[in-house]
Amino acid sequence: MTRRAFLPIAVAALGAAALVVAVALLQRGAADGRGAPARLVAEVVNDHLRVLAAARPVELESSDAHVLKPWLAARLDFAPAVPTAAGTALRLRGGSVGYVFDRKSAVVVYGLRLHELTLLAFRAAGLAWPTAGPGGGTPALERSSERGFHAVLWRAGDLGYALVSDSNPDELAELAKQLAGATTGEAPR
């Protein structure tokens, strides 16, 4: 085969490869089948992994939400809810300040038996977000998984919340339902 005959085949092959890559990138950036934007899920899982890898995962160790909430509010430009789930094995361990993408976030760390759970609270404006529940303030809980970790996301007013762990996904969703209810004062869907 001459060089001239090979050129159109090479161009067509490169074009097909570029199309495959473009479609893969679009699908990766799009929402997964449950509605949670894949990029947001990947970010909150990465943030959870940073907490797990940190030598000191919390700046303020406290099992009292009434101590942790004002401490976080003094370091952020918003006052996040620091919800608890009464009647469960979930135990508040403390909190710190972190980032979700380019915005400061509250990082609330819980223990659930041998698992660590991270609740991130951050300004939601400008982010691709799961659709809200019908009825105004009722949060729609969106479940997703990434690299063996599970995330449940919801929005309460101007803030987005993400609960992340490697614990049982159904148990995590049930805990998220209770925590989301405490962030909005309404029962989530």
C-alpha positions in Angstrom: 0.0 0.0 0.0 1.4 3.4 -0.9 1.6 6.3 1.4 -1.2 8.2 -0.4 -3.5 5.2 -0.2 -2.8 4.9 3.6 -3.5 8.5 4.4 -7.3 8.5 4.0 -7.5 5.3 6.1 -5.4 6.8 8.9 -7.5 10.0 8.9 -10.7 8.0 9.1 -9.3 5.9 11.9 -8.2 8.9 13.9 -11.6 10.6 13.3 -13.3 7.5 14.6 -11.0 7.4 17.7 -11.6 11.0 18.4 -15.4 10.5 18.2 -15.2 7.6 20.7 -13.1 9.7 23.1 -15.6 12.6 22.8 -18.6 10.5 23.5 -16.9 8.9 26.5 -16.0 12.3 27.9 -19.6 13.5 27.4 -21.0 10.5 29.1 -18.5 10.8 32.0 -19.5 14.4 32.5 -23.2 13.7 32.2 -25.4 12.5 35.1 -25.4 8.8 35.9 -28.6 6.8 35.6 -29.9 7.9 39.0 -29.6 11.6 38.3 -26.5 12.5 40.4 -23.9 14.3 38.3 -20.9 12.1 37.9 -18.4 14.9 38.3 -19.9 16.0 41.6 -20.0 12.4 42.9 -16.3 11.9 41.9 -15.4 15.1 43.7 -17.2 14.2 47.0 -15.7 10.7 46.9 -12.2 12.3 46.5 -13.0 14.6 49.4 -14.0 11.6 51.6 -10.7 9.8 50.6 -8.8 12.9 51.7 -10.5 12.7 55.1 -9.6 9.0 55.4 -6.0 9.6 54.4 -5.5 12.6 56.7 -3.3 12.1 59.8 -5.8 14.3 61.7 -9.2 14.0 59.9 -11.0 16.6 62.1 -9.8 20.0 63.3 -12.3 20.0 66.2 -13.1 16.7 67.9 -16.5 16.9 69.4 -19.6 14.7 69.6 -21.8 17.8 70.3 -23.4 19.4 67.3 -24.0 22.5 69.3 -20.3 23.0 69.7 -19.4 22.0 66.1 -21.9 24.2 64.3 -20.8 27.6 65.6 -17.1 26.5 65.2 -17.8 25.8 61.5 -19.9 28.9 61.0 -17.1 31.1 62.3 -14.8 29.6 59.6 -17.2 29.6 56.6 -19.4 32.2 55.0 -22.5 30.1 55.8 -23.8 28.2 58.7 -24.2 24.5 57.8 -26.5 22.2 59.6 -24.7 19.6 61.8 -27.4 16.9 61.9 -27.5 13.8 64.0 -29.5 10.6 63.6 -30.9 9.8 67.0 -31.6 6.1 67.7 -28.9 4.9 65.3 -25.3 3.7 65.6 -24.1 6.9 63.9 -21.7 8.9 66.2 -20.5 12.4 65.5 -16.7 12.6 65.8 -16.0 16.2 64.8 -15.4 18.5 61.9 -13.1 20.6 59.8 -13.1 22.9 56.9 -12.3 21.6 53.4 -13.1 22.2 49.8 -15.6 20.8 47.2 -14.2 21.9 43.9 -13.2 25.6 44.4 -15.5 26.4 47.3 -15.1 26.0 51.0 -17.1 23.3 52.7 -17.9 22.0 56.1 -16.5 18.5 56.6 -18.4 16.7 59.3 -17.1 13.3 60.3 -19.2 10.5 61.8 -18.4 7.0 62.8 -20.7 4.0 62.1 -19.3 0.9 63.7 -16.0 0.4 61.8 -16.8 2.9 59.0 -16.1 6.6 58.6 -18.8 8.7 57.1 -18.1 12.2 55.7 -20.9 14.8 55.4 -19.9 17.7 53.2 -21.9 20.9 53.2 -21.1 23.6 50.6 -22.6 26.3 48.5 -24.5 24.6 45.7 -24.9 27.5 43.3 -23.4 27.0 39.8 -22.9 23.2 40.2 -24.8 20.6 38.2 -27.1 19.3 40.8 -29.7 16.5 41.2 -33.2 17.6 40.6 -35.1 18.8 43.7 -38.2 17.2 45.0 -41.6 18.5 44.0 -42.9 20.5 46.9 -40.3 23.2 47.3 -38.1 22.5 50.3 -38.5 18.7 50.3 -35.0 17.4 49.3 -34.7 14.7 46.7 -32.0 12.2 47.8 -29.8 11.0 45.0 -27.7 7.9 45.5 -24.6 7.1 43.5 -21.5 5.0 43.7 -17.9 5.6 42.6 -14.8 3.3 43.1 -16.5 1.3 45.9 -17.8 4.3 47.8 -21.4 5.4 48.1 -22.7 8.9 48.1 -26.1 10.4 48.9 -26.6 14.0 47.8 -29.3 16.5 48.5 -29.9 20.2 48.4 -31.3 22.3 51.2 -31.7 25.9 50.2 -28.5 27.4 49.0 -26.4 24.5 50.4 -25.6 21.1 48.9 -24.9 18.1 51.1 -23.2 14.9 50.3 -22.9 11.9 52.7 -20.1 9.6 51.6 -18.9 6.2 52.9 -18.0 2.6 52.0 -20.7 1.3 54.4 -23.8 -0.5 53.2 -25.5 1.6 50.6 -29.0 1.0 51.8 -28.0 1.8 55.4 -26.2 4.9 54.2 -29.3 6.0 52.3 -31.5 5.6 55.4 -29.1 7.6 57.5 -28.9 10.3 54.8 -32.7 10.5 54.8 -32.6 11.2 58.6 -29.8 13.7 58.2 -31.5 15.5 55.2 -34.6 15.8 57.2 -32.6 17.6 59.9 -31.1 20.0 57.4 -34.4 21.1 56.0 -36.9 20.4 58.7 -38.9 18.3 56.2 -39.1 14.6 55.5 -37.1 13.8 52.4 -38.3 11.6 49.5 
